[in-house]
């Protein structure tokens, strides 16, 4: 499931953003490249609204911003890596280095819950953040995500 949601083309290994607002805009460009019909303004507003309810910086160094957007087909995701770290207003106050951004279509609540459940398990893989940061290419990150998900399933 995650291999399809995060194809290697949607993995940015050198994010330039320094804060959450810049990050949302930078990563949204990747999602729009994957699904050009996405309304940037509406998607950005949905991400910000979701984030205003509670930070999606959910564990040390990792954030999973997600939202429902009426212009998305199915679900689309992107992975971003920041070696320097991003000021994210995380729950633990630490900078974020790994970001998984996901937009879901309206009416996809079952798929939304499935993906977030898999994420909860994935993020508990020992040394997940360190391992993903050790990868040098989008393909290596993609392969790592697939292998982690397979281990969890298996």
N, C-alpha and C positions, 0 to 999 in steps of 0.2 A: 504494500500500500504506500509506504513512504518513498520507495524508489520511484514510483510514478508521480507522486506529489512533488518530489524534489529532484527533477532531472538535472543532469550535470550542467545543462545550459542555464539553469536558474540558481547556480551556486556562484557567489561573488567572494573571492578569496582575499580581497584587499579593500574592504570598505573604507571610504574616505571620511565618513560622518564622524562628528565628535559628540553629538548629542542626539537625543531621541527624535526630535522633530526632523533634523537632517536625515537621520537613519530611515525614518518612515518614507520620506520622499525618495531617497536613493534606492531603497529596496522596492518601492512601488514601481519604479521604472522597469525593474526586472520582470515584475508580474505583468505589467502592461505589454512588454515585449512578447511574453508568452500568450497573452490574450488581449489583443489590441482593442477590443470592444470595451474594455474596462474603463469606466468613467473615473479618471484620477481624482477629481475633486470629491466625488461621492465616496470613493474607497478610502481616501485619506481621512475624511470626516468620520467614517465608520470606525477606522482604526483608532483615531483620537478619542472618540466617544467611548469605545471599549476600554481604552487605557485609562480614561478618567475615572472609571469605576474601581479599578484596582490595577496596580502595576503588573505587567506580564513578565517582568524580570523575576522569574519564579525560583531560581536557584543560583548559587554563586556562579557568575560569569555567563549565564544563559538566559535568554529571553525568548518568549514565544508570542509575539504580537499576532492577534488574529481577530477577524471580524466577519460579519456577514455583509455582502455587497450585492445589490440588485443587478449589477451588470456583469457579474462573474458567472461563468458556466461551470457547474460542478464545484471543483475546488482547485485552487492554484497556490503553489507555495514556492518560496525562495529561501535559500540559506545564505547568510552573510557572516563573514569572518573579519573581525577587527583585532589585529595584533596589539594595537595601542590601547584598546578598550574604549567604550562609549559610556558617557554619563547618561544613565538610564532611569534614575530614580527607582532602582531595584528595591525589592523588599528588604534585602540585607545591606543596601547602601553601596555595594561594590560595583565596579564598572562591568559592563557586559562585553564579552568577546565573541560569543556565538549567538546568532539570531536566526530563528526559524519563523518566517512570516507566512501566514496563511490567510487567504480570503476564501470564504465559502459562499455558495449561491444561497439565495433565500429559499427556505423550504428544505434545506439539506441537514436538518438537525440530527438525524440518525448518523449520517456520515461524519458530521462535525464531532459528535460524541465519540465515535469510533476512533477518529484520528487523535483526539485529545487523550483518550485512554491509552493508546499506543505510545503517545509522547510521554505520558506519566511514567510508563514502564521504561521507556528508552532512557529517560533522564536519570534513572536510578542504576544504569549500567556503571559499574565501578570505573572511575577515571574517565568518564565520557567526555567532559570538556577538554581535558588534557590530550586525550587520544585524537579528538577531532581537530584540535589546534596543531597537532603534529603533522597533519596531512598537508601536502604542498599543492595539490591540483584539485580542480572540481571533480575529476574522475575518482581520485582517491577518497574524497569526502563522500561522494555518492556511494561508492563501494562499501565504505565503512558503515554508513547508515543502513544499507541493505543487509550487511552481515549482522549488525546488532539486532535488527528487526527479526531476522531469521533465527538467531539464537533465542530470542524471547519467545518465538512461536514454537520452538522446537524441542 
